[in-house]
Amino acid sequence: MSEIHPFKAIRPTRDKAQLVSTRPLAAYRKHILRAKLDENPYTFLHIIHPEGDKEHHSKANSVERFEAVKSRFESFIDEGILIQDTEDSFYVYRQTKGTHQFTGVIAGVSVEEYRNDLIKKHEATITSRESMFTNYLNITGFNAEPVLLAHKHLPELDKYLEKVTKARPEYEFSTTDKIKHELWVIPAAKDPKLISIYSGLKELYIADGHHRSASSARLKDTIKKNKQVSFPNQDFFLAYLIDEQKLEILEFQRLVKHLNGLSAKSFLSACEPYFEIEELKKARRPEKQHEIVCLLGKSAYSFKAKQAITQTKDVVKQLDAQILTDYILTPILGIEDLKTSKDIDFVPGTKELKRVVDLVRKDDFKVGFLLYPASIDEVKEVADQGGIMPPKSTWVEPKMRSGLTIYNINE
């Protein structure tokens, strides 16, 4: 059973929704971030990036910085930029990118279900990042970016969402990345049907937001340990629930700065025992699972993994990203740890092929590897088996914006 929790979102007034909502801080290059802070007094970036105020100076991830975030958040409320709903509600959110529509529900989900593995994981988290974000949540008292949770197809939910989205949305705006955003507010007392629809689910799968989930679970322990006052909202964390069939899963390309002392010819020879190698007339993306396209100088090669390395019952070892690591990156190129190595870079599948090819041909990188995207079934199978996918295995869309529906933890 999946329990969803309505909440009173703190959110922008209708006339300022487009100006307030923002992509995550890390998505902005330095000069773009500076321009947004200078030109838009309403952007949520003023809250989550207090260093944007040239008079404020604090260390990254310090108590002083998190207190500054809280202070700016409270000032946005005092100024009427952000308001809080008066009724516990669910929020239907639709994002349209090109021809692709993502429609799902923003709600609180259970910390206990996360702990009991009913909300399933496929990535390992870093303890220091968990601790940092737990401290952030405890000091600021709010969460502004939902965890992305996937679930099986629910025909009844489709009918419900189709009916809801016929009405005028509370928010409707487009952003400069050519994405349309729409939000409908559903008071839970007037329309309790969503709770019963989701109650039939046996599990949810984290598609994006493993550290946010883990930190929200740790927050309860921190509050208990410190003998702080506990609030009902602390039993849940902010999530965006979406049909797994509506997700878009793309790959991450791997680009390596060296050939570990090998020539191009000797590198190809070292790969031959594990892959059927064929030179391509021009660079292209892989056409199916277990094909990796290698960019080497101005040439491109199709690497098809041999059956001897794909016939395994270990679902993680069947992943193309893991095959690349096990048979090329580590033993041949000497990349021991993908999380810490400075010799490898990752480019999401949203980037144009030409850009990736140019990075290798212009000698920024010596070799590049294009992967076939993992499927949602592979992601779920890894999670069901308690496995961990390699770093940067999936780029999952939709990417949520911060500041549209803020979850008041201490309520």
Secondary structure, DSSP 4 states (H G I P E B T S, - for coil): ---EE-B--EEE-GGGHHHH-B--GGGS-HHHHHHHHHH-TT-THHHH-GGGSTT----TT-HHHHHHHHHHHHHHHHTTSEEE-SS-EEEEEEEEETTEEEEEEEEEEEHHHHHTTSEE--S---HHHHHHHHHHHHHH-EE-SPEEEEE---HHHHHHHHHHTTSPPSEEEE-TTSEEEEEEEEETTT-THHHHHHHT-S-EEEEE-HHHHHHHHHHHHHHHHTTPPP-GGGGEEEEEEEEGGG-EEE-EEEEES--TT--HHHHHHHHTTTEEEEEESS-----STTEEEEEETTEEEEEEE-HHHH--S-TTTTSHHHHHIIIIITTTT----TTT-SSEEEEETTS-HHHHHHHHHTTS-SEEEE-PPPPHHHHHHHHHTT--PPTT--EEEPPPPBTSSBEES--
